[in-house]
Amino acid sequence: MLWLVSRYRGPSATQTAALALMQDRASLPPGENAFPAIWLLDFDVPREQLQAVAEADVAQASAAVTPAGDGLVVESQRAALTGFEQQRPSREDAQQFCSGGDIDCLARVRADLGAYEGLIARHRGLLDRVAALQDYGYYRSPPSAPSHAMLPPLQPAGYELTRVAWQFANGDVDVALAGACNGVQTWRRLGANSDALLIRSVADRYTDRYIRLLAGMLGEVGPTHELPTSCATAFAAPTVADASLCEAMRGEFVVSTHHIRQLAVDSSTAPSRIPNPLPALTWDPEKSLAILAEGHSWACSEATAGNLINDVRVDPGQNRKSRWRLECVANPTGCILADIAFPAYYNYQRKAQDHAARLELMGALLWLRTNARADEPLEPQLMAYWRQHRRGNRELRLADDGRTVKLQMYADGPDTWWSLPIFPAAE
């Protein structure tokens, strides 16, 4: 009897509202969708053909993933790309490009300028396509995209940072400064306007790398050296979108909906995906979607938006429900899978908040660079500006005898502080 009550009980009012919230996609920002350009980044496809070629490639490749189930596309079966040159770097060249936030790209490039000149010349076409991502306004995955379309070639998208570092080391200072600010602006915009959690996460990391590179450059140029106009836009005050996962989580919900409903009609895949010998009795697809929507709706709630405005650490896990509730009696598999999935997303939210705070700190350092008073040390001026303009109570510390500033991080992980050098300021 309890099973019947659980099975035929409809979604709660909270779940109905959550379903509507997660299915209510925001209107598209200005500009074009970057998905085709990123998906085809390795190939020399003219811009005017990107949309059509990407659509055809994704459709053709949907049945051409590797047998290992790793989501990678079998290159030989990508018929839509016939006639377009693949320009992916060799393994040796790929290892030369700067990667990882802990790498001093300037120092690495300076150690062998000639080698990097050759590297950049060999891959100029690819790097030009990466730089052209600044022309796009947002990232939207294809409708009902297969799993492999969630894995575009994002590693080459970070290679342009190496060219920017080489330009600076080679004496093209203004070109390099503009490149660094363009990089911040590009990945900040695409991350804030992405419906894919992977893109959001990678965009934040690439933004971080460009910020570090720019800070290193500004440590070497005089404080009176004028910055490109793109820097003002790149480091404008953070908005809710800079710290929000709402659109990315809506995109995740779309993917989950696609897979859950596919499982419901394709029983051949159910035994391997749903660990239960009686899936019909213990799993309900529509109830599972309602549970997922309720569990993800925190990302788009007004309460979360308020916390993001004030930079209060978001903790969605405090409202998690027990599995011992009526809706789980006839859908224990759905409850268990949702309970496993929910915590994985919480730290992504805190990482997004840290991303917005990094932008905020760099903005403060740029203000200090042009507005510092000569009659007072830089450190107290920075701290006073931070206390007056910060959105919340995130802590700032000085280290290395005032040469470095450290920013408190909200995300769980080994790095509880993020640091930048305090570059010279006008006097």
N, C-alpha and C positions, 0 to 999 in steps of 0.2 A: 504493500500500500504506500509506504513512504517513497519507494522508487517511482511509483506512478505519479504521485504528487510532484516529485522533483522533476520528472521527465516532461510533464505537461504544464508545468508552471512557466509562464512567460517571463521575459526579462523584467527586472525591476525598473522603477522609474529612473533610478540613478544610471542603470545600464542603458536604458533607452536614450537618455540625455547624452551619455558618453558616446554611444554609437553615432548620434547625430554630430557631436563635436569632432570626432575623429574622421568622419566622412565629409566634413565641411571644409573643402580645400580652399585655401586663400586664393585670391585673384593673382594672376601672374604679374610679376614686376615688369617694368619696362625692359626692352631688349629681347634678345634671342636666347633660345635654349642652348646651353653649352654641351648637352649630352652628345650630339653627333660629332662635335669637334673633339671631345675627349675620347669617345669610343673609337674614333678613327685616327687618333693622334699619331700612330706609328706609320700611317700611310699618306702618301702625297696625293690627297684628294682635293681638287679645287673647291673653294668655299661654297660656290653656288651649287655644288653637287652633294655636299655633305649630308643634308637631310635625307634625300632620296636613297643615297648609297647606304647610310646607316640603317634606315628602315628595312631595306632589302637584306642587309647583312645580318641584322638581328633576327629577322624572320627565317632566313635560310639556316642560320647557325643554331636555331632552337633545337634541332634534332641532330646536331653535330658536335655535342660535347664529348669530352674524352671518356672512355669507359670507366676510368677510375672514379668518376663522380665528383671530381674536384672543381667542376664549374668552368674549366678552361676550354676554349673553343679549339676545335681541330682546324689548324690553319689551312690545310690542303682542301678543305671543303667549303671555304669562304668564297663561293663563286662570284658574289657581288663585287668582290675586290679585284677581280681579274682586270689587268691593264693598269692598275695603280701600283706604283713602286712602294714596296715596304722599306722604311728607313729606320728600322729599329737598330740601335747601336749593338755592336758585338759585346760579348760578355766582358772582354778586357776594357773596352771603351766605357761601358756602363759603370764599371768599378772606379773609373777616374772621376766621374761626376761626384760632386759633393752630395752627401746624403746623411741624414741624421742631425738632430739639433745640437749635438755636442762637437761637431766638426767645425774648426776655424777655417772656413772656406778661403778667406783671403790669404792666410798663411799657406794653405795647401797649394793654391794657384801660384803664388809667388815663388814657391820652391822650384817650379819648372814652368816658367811662362811660355817657353817655346812649345813644350808638349801640349799645353792647354790651348795654344793658338791653333795647333793642328787638330785637336779634338773638336774645337768649336767650328772650324772650317769644314770638317767632315760631316758635321751634323747641323749645319746652318738651317736646312729646311725644317727639320724637326723643331729646333729651337725657335724659329720664326712662328711656327704653328702654336707652340706653347705661349709665346709672348702675345699672340693674337687672341688668346683667351680673355684678355682684358676687354674685348669688344662685346662680350656676352653678359647677359643680365641675370641669369639664373640657371639652375640645373633641375630638369625634370626627367625621370626615368620613363621609358616607353610604357604605354598602357599594357597591362598584363605581361610585363616583361618576364622572360624566363630567368632562372637564377643566374646564369652566366652574364646576363646584361647588368647585373648588380656589381660586376667586377671589371670595370673598364681599366685600361692600362695607365694607372695613376703614377707609377714610378717615373716614367719619362716626363710627366707634367712638372716634376720638380727640378728638371735639369737646367732650366733657364737661370736659376740662381747662380750656377757656376759661371755662366757667361757674364752675368752682372758683376760678379767678383773679379773675373778676368778683365773686364772693361776698366774697372777702378784701378786694378793693379797695373794696367797698361797705360794709365794716364788719362783715360776718358772719364774724368770725375763726374761731370754733369750728366753724361749719358748713364753712368752707373747709378747715381743717386736717383735719377728718374726711374730707372729700371727697378730699383729696390722698392720705391714707393708704389710703382705700378703693380709690382708683385703683391704687396700688402693689400692694395685696393682690390685687385682681381680676386684673390682667394678669400678676402673678407666678404666680398659681395656674393661670391658663389657659395660659400659656406652658409651664410645667413639665409640664402634663398634656395636651399637644396632640399629635395624630398628624399634624399638617401643619407642614412646615418654614416655610411662609409665616406661619402663625399664630404659631409660635414666635418668628420674627424680629420680627414686628410687635409682639407682646406685650412683648418685651424693650425695643424702642424706646419704647413707651408708658410702660413702667415707668420708664425713664430720664427721660422728660419730667416725670412726676409727682415723681420724686425731686428734680429741679432746682427745680421749682415749690415743693415743700415746704421745701427749703433756703432759697430766697428769702424765703418767709414767716417762717421761724424767725429770719432775720436781722433782722426788724422787730418781732417780739413779744418780750417780756421772757423771760429764761431760767426764770423761776418760773411762767410760764404753763403750765398743765397740758395735756398732749396727750391726744387721744382714745385710748381703749383699743385701737382698731383699729391704731394705730401700732406697738404692741408686736408684734402678729402680723405686720404688714406687713414689719417689719425683724427678724424672728427670724433666728437664725443660718442661713446658707445650707445646703441639703441637696444631695445628689448630683443630685436631680431638677432643681434650679435651674440646674445647669451642664451637664446631660446632654442629648444629642440622640437618645437611644435610641428613645423612642417616636415622635418625629418622623421618624427614619430608617426605622423599621418602617413608618410610614405611607407614606413615599416608596417603599418596596419594594413595598407593596401596589399603589400606582399604577403602578409600573413593570411589575409582574406583569400587571396588567389590560391595559396597552397592548401589551406584548410578545405576549401570547396573542391579543389582538385582531388584531395584525398577522399572526400565524400563520394565522388563519382567514380574513382579509380580504385577499386578494392584491392587491386594487385599490389599497390604501393602501401596500403595500410599496415600490413603486418610488420614491415620493416621500420615504419615511422612511428606507429602507435604500439607501445610495448604492453599489449594486453590480448589474451586469447579470445576475449568476447567484446570486440570493439563496438558492436551494435548496442550492447547493454551498458557500456561504460564510457561511451564517447558520443557527444552530440555537437556537431559542427557549429550550428547557429548559437547554441549556448556558449560554446568556447569562444566564439567571436565576441559575444557580449561581455564575457569575462575579460578578454584581452582589451576591449575598448575601455572598460572601466579601469583596468589596471594601467593603461597608457594615458588616460585622459588628463592626468596631473600635468603633463607637458604643455597642454593647451589651456589650462585653467586660469581664471583670473587671479587666484591666489599665487600661483607660480609666477605669473606676469608681474604681480606686485613685488614679489621677492627679487625678481631680476632687475626691476627698476631700482630697487634699493640695495642691490648686491648682497642679499641675504642668502646664505648657503641653503640650497634647496635639498630637502630630505624626503623624497617620495615614499621611502620604505616605512615611514612611521605609521602609515595608514593601511598597511598590508593586512589582509583578512586571513582568518584561519581556514584551513581546508575542511574543517568539521562544520560545514554549513549545508543547508538543505539543497542548494543548487548543485552541490558536488556529489550527492547520493547517486544520481543517474548520470553523472558526468565526471567521475573521479579522474579520468585521464586528462580531460581538458583542464581541470583545476590543478593537477600536478604539473603539467607542462607549462601552464601559465605561471605557476609559482616559481618554477625553475627559471623562466625567461625574464620575469620582471626585474630582479636585482641587477641583471647585466646592464640594464639601461641607466641605472641611477647615476653611476659615475660619469657616464657620457654627459649628463646634464652639468655636473660640477666642472668637468673639463671645459664645457662651453662657457661657463661663468668665468673660469680662469682666463680663457681666450679674451673675453671682453675686458677683463682687468688688465691684461698685458697691453692691449691697445690704449687703455686709459693711462697707464704708467708712461708709455712712450710718448703719448700726447703731452703729459706733464713735463717730461724731459725736453721735448721740443719747445714748449713754452719757456722753460728755464733758459734754453739756449739763446733766445732772442730778447728776453725780458729781465734777466738777472741784473741786480743792482751791484755796482762795484764796491759799495761800502759795507757789504755783508757777505759772509761766506755762502757758497752755493747750497750747502746741505740744509741749513735752517730755512732758506727760501723755498727749497723743494718741499720740505716737510710741511711748511705753512700752506703752500699751494695745494698739496695733496689733502690736507685736513679740510680745506675750504671747498674743494671741488669734487672729492671722491663721492661715489654714490652711496657707499655704506661705511662699515667699520673695518674693512680689510686692512691688515697691518702692513706697514712699510718700515724697513730697517736699513740702516747704513752699515757697510762693512768695508774692510780693507782701507781703514783710515779715511773713510769718506769717498773713496774712489769707485765704490760699487753700491748700488741700491738693490735691495731684496724685497720681493713682493710675496705675500702670503698666498699659498695655493689652497683651494678648497678640495680638489680632487684627491681621492685616496691613491697612494702610491709612494714610491721612495723619495720623490722630490717634493718636499713640503714648502720650498721657497724657490722662486724664479728670480734670476738676477740679471742686471744689465750694468755696464760701465756708465758712470756719469761723464758724459763727453763735455768738452770745453764750452763755456758760455761767454757771450759778449759782455764786456765790462764797460 
